Amino acid sequence: MSLFHGIWGHSHKDDGHSHDGHGHPPRYREGEPKTTSVFVISFLILGVASSFQGGIAVFSGSVSLLSDAFHNVADGLTGIPLWLAFTLAGKRPTRRYPYGYGKFEDMAGILIVGLILVSAIVSLVRSVEKFLHPQIFHHPGWVALASVTGFLGNEAVAFLRIRAGRKTGSVSLVADGQHARVDGFASLTVLAGVAGSVTGHPLVDPAVGMLLGFSILFIAFRMIRDVGLHLSDGIEPETVEIIRKAAMASETVRAVSRTRARWTGHSISCDLWLVLDDAVSLKEGHREGRLAEERIRRALPFAGDVLIVVAPASEEQRMIP
């Protein structure tokens, strides 16, 4: 199709309909129903684990276990805004939101970071109080059982979320799964408090609680970096290079100019200029644009919108701003 004199373009929105008659089914929406079930299952697993831990923490007096229970509650709650974001992302674009609702997933990342920061502050405050007023907790056997329960629950959630995130290309979901995995190992550190209680060292328990609090802060700062990159339309440089190399993988293509890409939720939108020889016909140029798009989609499984402008070599300099 002609965009302007001497330059042809080929664009495709990943909505299941192709402009050239070759259908490209949606990449990430195929797994949406399974993905939403991951949120429900994760919430139930962490809800049961944190309730058990919280109950044991109350009658045992273990501040490190209480910190871990708070942490797991926050981790369970993070699935709620992500679930809402995935639901919105599956809606069709409207006049008000012509690019769709993918950015709502990135906005959900802000809420997730906020929840994690709150859980970190609560854990640190409680641990410092217990550190200043040390006290041996009771029922160390039950505390140890609750610690292992927290580990197993978080590991199960991490497996579910990371697998679903990688299948859908959701950086928020993968990060949330990694967060759950770290939480699992953090739950095991409560065993150090158990050892301290048994051996008569009451300061070990609040020290472990503070360690957990700082680990939560570290996770929050890392997520702030990732969410900030998406919200500011940033992209990993290696992703842009993957797109450029895929578009260049043809003897007919002389150059690829102005390659751009950005995350929209858990899909990547990109556009570029494909420079061909002047002798290439309109029909051949259209074909090369379509083939370049197909190569990009194979190299980039999470591609959403792909816009390719095909231009003859004599027009290349005039196109560059």
C-alpha positions as CSV (number, residue, x, y, z in Angstrom):
1,M,0.0,0.0,0.0
2,S,1.3,3.4,-0.8
3,L,2.1,5.8,2.1
4,F,3.5,8.5,-0.1
5,H,5.2,8.8,-3.5
6,G,8.0,6.3,-3.9
7,I,7.6,4.7,-0.4
8,W,5.6,1.7,0.5
9,G,4.5,0.6,3.9
10,H,3.3,-2.6,5.6
11,S,1.7,-2.5,9.0
12,H,0.0,-5.1,11.0
13,K,-1.8,-5.0,14.3
14,D,-1.8,-8.3,16.1
15,D,-5.6,-8.7,16.4
16,G,-6.0,-11.9,14.4
17,H,-6.5,-10.1,11.0
18,S,-3.8,-9.5,8.5
19,H,-3.9,-6.8,5.8
20,D,-2.5,-9.2,3.2
21,G,-4.8,-12.2,3.9
22,H,-2.4,-14.1,6.1
23,G,-3.8,-14.3,9.6
24,H,-1.6,-13.9,12.6
25,P,-3.4,-15.1,15.7
26,P,-2.8,-13.0,18.9
27,R,0.3,-14.1,20.6
28,Y,-0.4,-13.4,24.2
29,R,-4.2,-13.6,24.4
30,E,-4.1,-17.3,23.7
31,G,-3.0,-17.8,27.3
32,E,-5.2,-15.2,28.9
33,P,-7.7,-17.6,30.5
34,K,-4.9,-19.8,31.9
35,T,-3.0,-16.6,33.1
36,T,-6.0,-15.3,35.1
37,S,-6.4,-18.7,36.8
38,V,-2.7,-18.3,37.9
39,F,-3.7,-15.2,39.9
40,V,-6.6,-17.0,41.6
41,I,-4.5,-20.1,42.5
42,S,-1.6,-17.9,43.7
43,F,-3.8,-15.8,45.9
44,L,-5.3,-18.9,47.5
45,I,-1.9,-20.6,48.1
46,L,-0.4,-17.5,49.7
47,G,-3.6,-16.7,51.6
48,V,-3.6,-20.1,53.2
49,A,0.2,-20.0,53.9
50,S,0.2,-16.5,55.4
51,S,-2.9,-17.2,57.5
52,F,-1.2,-20.2,59.0
53,Q,2.1,-18.3,59.6
54,G,0.2,-15.3,61.1
55,G,-1.7,-17.5,63.5
56,I,1.5,-19.3,64.6
57,A,3.3,-15.9,64.9
58,V,0.6,-14.5,67.2
59,F,0.7,-17.3,69.8
60,S,4.4,-17.9,69.5
61,G,5.6,-14.3,69.6
62,S,8.1,-14.8,66.6
63,V,8.6,-11.4,65.0
64,S,10.5,-12.9,62.1
65,L,7.6,-15.2,61.3
66,L,5.2,-12.3,61.6
67,S,7.4,-10.3,59.1
68,D,7.3,-13.3,56.7
69,A,3.5,-13.5,57.0
70,F,3.2,-9.8,56.2
71,H,5.5,-10.3,53.3
72,N,3.4,-13.2,51.9
73,V,0.2,-11.2,52.3
74,A,1.6,-8.4,50.3
75,D,2.8,-10.9,47.7
76,G,-0.6,-12.4,47.4
77,L,-2.2,-9.0,47.0
78,T,0.1,-8.1,44.1
79,G,-1.9,-10.6,42.0
80,I,-5.0,-8.5,42.2
81,P,-3.9,-5.4,40.3
82,L,-2.1,-7.7,37.8
83,W,-5.3,-9.7,37.3
84,L,-7.2,-6.5,36.7
85,A,-4.5,-5.3,34.2
86,F,-4.6,-8.6,32.2
87,T,-8.4,-8.3,32.1
88,L,-8.2,-4.8,30.7
89,A,-5.5,-5.7,28.3
90,G,-7.8,-8.2,26.6
91,K,-10.3,-5.6,25.7
92,R,-10.5,-4.2,22.2
93,P,-9.1,-0.7,21.5
94,T,-11.6,2.2,21.7
95,R,-11.7,5.8,20.4
96,R,-10.6,6.9,23.8
97,Y,-7.9,4.2,24.0
98,P,-6.9,3.6,20.4
99,Y,-3.7,1.8,21.4
100,G,-5.6,-0.5,23.7
101,Y,-5.3,-1.0,27.5
102,G,-1.8,-2.5,27.8
103,K,-0.4,0.4,29.8
104,F,-2.7,-0.4,32.6
105,E,-0.5,-3.4,33.3
106,D,2.5,-1.1,33.7
107,M,0.4,1.2,36.0
108,A,-0.5,-1.9,38.1
109,G,3.2,-2.3,38.7
110,I,3.2,1.0,40.6
111,L,0.5,-0.5,43.0
112,I,2.6,-3.6,43.4
113,V,5.7,-1.6,44.4
114,G,3.6,0.3,46.9
115,L,2.3,-2.8,48.5
116,I,5.8,-4.3,48.7
117,L,7.2,-1.0,50.3
118,V,4.4,-1.0,52.9
119,S,5.2,-4.7,53.8
120,A,8.9,-3.8,54.1
121,I,8.2,-0.9,56.5
122,V,5.9,-2.9,58.7
123,S,8.4,-5.7,58.9
124,L,11.3,-3.4,59.8
125,V,9.3,-1.5,62.4
126,R,8.2,-4.6,64.2
127,S,11.7,-6.1,64.0
128,V,13.3,-3.0,65.5
129,E,10.8,-3.0,68.3
130,K,11.6,-6.6,69.1
131,F,15.3,-5.9,68.8
132,L,15.1,-3.2,71.4
133,H,13.0,-5.3,73.7
134,P,14.2,-8.9,73.0
135,Q,12.1,-11.8,74.1
136,I,12.3,-15.6,73.5
137,F,9.3,-16.8,71.5
138,H,7.4,-20.0,72.3
139,H,6.6,-23.1,70.3
140,P,9.7,-23.2,68.1
141,G,8.6,-26.4,66.5
142,W,5.4,-24.8,65.1
143,V,7.4,-21.8,64.0
144,A,9.7,-24.1,62.1
145,L,6.8,-25.8,60.4
146,A,5.3,-22.4,59.5
147,S,8.6,-21.4,58.0
148,V,8.7,-24.4,55.7
149,T,5.1,-23.9,54.8
150,G,5.9,-20.3,53.7
151,F,8.8,-21.6,51.5
152,L,6.7,-24.3,49.8
153,G,3.8,-21.9,49.2
154,N,6.0,-19.2,47.7
155,E,7.9,-21.7,45.5
156,A,4.7,-23.0,44.1
157,V,3.5,-19.5,43.3
158,A,6.9,-18.5,41.8
159,F,6.7,-21.5,39.5
160,L,3.2,-20.6,38.3
161,R,3.8,-16.9,37.8
162,I,7.2,-17.2,36.1
163,R,6.0,-19.8,33.7
164,A,2.9,-17.8,32.8
165,G,4.9,-14.6,32.6
166,R,7.4,-16.1,30.1
167,K,4.6,-17.5,28.0
168,T,2.8,-14.2,27.8
169,G,5.9,-11.9,27.8
170,S,4.7,-10.1,30.9
171,V,7.7,-8.5,32.7
172,S,5.4,-7.6,35.7
173,L,4.3,-11.2,36.1
174,V,7.9,-12.6,35.8
175,A,9.1,-10.1,38.3
176,D,6.3,-11.0,40.6
177,G,7.2,-14.6,40.3
178,Q,10.9,-13.9,41.0
179,H,9.8,-11.9,44.0
180,A,7.8,-14.9,45.3
181,R,10.9,-17.1,44.8
182,V,13.0,-14.8,46.9
183,D,10.2,-14.8,49.5
184,G,10.4,-18.6,49.7
185,F,14.0,-18.6,50.6
186,A,13.4,-15.7,53.0
187,S,10.8,-17.8,54.7
188,L,13.5,-20.4,55.4
189,T,15.6,-17.7,57.2
190,V,13.0,-17.8,60.0
191,L,14.6,-21.1,61.0
192,A,17.6,-19.1,62.2
193,G,15.3,-17.4,64.6
194,V,14.1,-20.8,65.7
195,A,17.7,-21.9,66.4
196,G,18.2,-18.6,68.4
197,S,15.2,-19.2,70.5
198,V,16.2,-22.8,71.3
199,T,19.7,-21.9,72.2
200,G,18.8,-18.8,74.2
201,H,19.7,-16.0,71.8
202,P,16.6,-13.8,71.5
203,L,18.2,-11.2,69.2
204,V,18.5,-13.7,66.3
205,D,14.7,-13.5,65.7
206,P,14.4,-9.7,65.2
207,A,17.7,-9.7,63.3
208,V,16.2,-12.1,60.8
209,G,13.1,-10.0,60.7
210,M,15.2,-6.9,59.8
211,L,17.0,-8.9,57.1
212,L,13.7,-9.9,55.6
213,G,12.6,-6.3,55.6
214,F,15.7,-5.1,53.8
215,S,15.3,-7.9,51.2
216,I,11.8,-6.7,50.5
217,L,13.2,-3.2,50.0
218,F,15.7,-4.5,47.5
219,I,13.0,-6.2,45.5
220,A,10.9,-3.0,45.5
221,F,13.8,-0.9,44.2
222,R,14.4,-3.5,41.4
223,M,10.8,-3.4,40.4
224,I,10.8,0.4,40.4
225,R,13.5,0.2,37.8
226,D,11.7,-2.3,35.6
227,V,8.3,-0.6,35.9
228,G,9.9,2.8,35.3
229,L,11.5,1.6,32.1
230,H,8.1,0.4,30.7
231,L,6.2,3.5,31.8
232,S,8.8,5.8,30.2
233,D,8.6,3.9,26.9
234,G,12.0,2.5,27.4
235,I,13.2,-0.8,25.9
236,E,16.2,-3.1,26.3
237,P,18.8,-2.3,23.7
238,E,19.2,-6.0,22.8
239,T,15.5,-6.1,21.9
240,V,16.0,-3.4,19.3
241,E,19.0,-5.2,17.9
242,I,16.9,-8.4,17.6
243,I,14.3,-6.5,15.6
244,R,16.9,-4.9,13.3
245,K,18.7,-8.1,12.6
246,A,15.5,-10.0,11.8
247,A,14.4,-7.2,9.4
248,M,17.9,-7.3,7.7
249,A,17.9,-11.1,7.1
250,S,17.2,-10.8,3.4
251,E,19.5,-10.2,0.4
252,T,17.0,-7.7,-1.0
253,V,17.2,-5.5,2.0
254,R,20.0,-2.9,1.8
255,A,19.5,-1.2,5.1
256,V,17.2,-0.8,8.1
257,S,16.7,2.7,9.4
258,R,15.0,4.3,12.5
259,T,14.2,1.1,14.4
260,R,12.1,1.8,17.4
261,A,10.3,-0.3,19.9
262,R,8.5,0.0,23.2
263,W,6.7,-2.2,25.7
264,T,2.9,-1.9,26.0
265,G,1.9,-4.1,28.9
266,H,3.3,-7.5,28.0
267,S,3.7,-7.0,24.2
268,I,6.2,-5.0,22.2
269,S,5.2,-2.5,19.5
270,C,7.9,-1.6,16.9
271,D,8.3,0.4,13.7
272,L,11.2,0.7,11.3
273,W,12.2,1.7,7.7
274,L,13.2,-1.0,5.3
275,V,15.4,0.2,2.5
276,L,15.4,-1.7,-0.8
277,D,17.0,-1.3,-4.2
278,D,15.4,1.3,-6.5
279,A,14.6,-1.5,-9.1
280,V,12.3,-3.2,-6.6
281,S,8.6,-3.0,-7.7
282,L,5.7,-2.0,-5.5
283,K,4.5,-5.6,-5.4
284,E,8.0,-6.9,-4.5
285,G,8.4,-4.1,-1.9
286,H,5.1,-5.1,-0.3
287,R,6.2,-8.7,-0.2
288,E,9.5,-7.9,1.4
289,G,7.7,-5.9,4.1
290,R,5.4,-8.8,4.9
291,L,8.4,-11.2,5.0
292,A,10.3,-8.8,7.3
293,E,7.3,-8.7,9.6
294,E,7.1,-12.4,9.8
295,R,10.8,-12.7,10.6
296,I,10.4,-10.1,13.4
297,R,7.5,-12.0,14.9
298,R,9.4,-15.3,14.8
299,A,12.4,-13.6,16.5
300,L,10.2,-11.6,18.9
301,P,7.4,-13.9,20.2
302,F,5.8,-11.0,22.2
303,A,5.5,-8.6,19.2
304,G,2.2,-6.6,19.1
305,D,2.0,-3.9,16.5
306,V,4.6,-4.0,13.8
307,L,4.8,-1.1,11.3
308,I,7.3,-1.3,8.4
309,V,7.8,1.5,5.9
310,V,9.5,0.2,2.7
311,A,11.4,2.7,0.7
312,P,13.7,2.7,-2.3
313,A,17.4,3.5,-1.6
314,S,17.1,6.9,-3.4
315,E,14.5,8.0,-0.9
316,E,16.4,7.0,2.2
317,Q,18.1,10.2,2.9
318,R,14.9,12.2,2.5
319,M,13.2,10.0,5.0
320,I,15.7,10.5,7.8
321,P,14.6,13.4,10.0
